[in-house]
Amino acid sequence: MLVVVSKIRLVVKQAPTEIFAWAVDAATGAPTADVEVLVRGTGLKTSAKTAGDGTVRIPIKAEHGACEVLGRLGAPLLEPEGAGR
């Protein structure tokens, strides 16, 4: 079982050509900037940070299929290219 406790709520919509995510503070509902949003799908692993209004749009392709979307405020979810080598 996986249990996640977070002060951030992430609302996600997936269309054939993009992922739209909106991050808000769970207590106040205020938009949250700089949340790293990680998207993983078939042949896809990418991330982007939310803007000041708490939103981010990440382009995808239909062949990526149904994507897994995670959000994190703080340390990065993806290891930078070349790190640990």
Phi, psi and omega in degrees: 000143177245127177240128180242127175243124185213150174272354181249137172251137182240117176262128186231136173232133177246126173249169181300335184243359179197159169253130174247129178230144179228119181257130179227154174291128184296327183278321187252339184081004180288142176301147182238118179276162174065024172278125177282124179251118181259131179239127177231130177213188179298112180072019183224131173210108183211167176210161176205159180258148178289150178276184181300333178273006177083004184253157172209144175240127181240118180293139176222177175238154182303325182292351175285346176069196177292124185260150171270133182233127180233154176229148180211137175248113183132228183299146183294150176275330180258138175283132179302150178306134177082353180291141177077012180251000000 
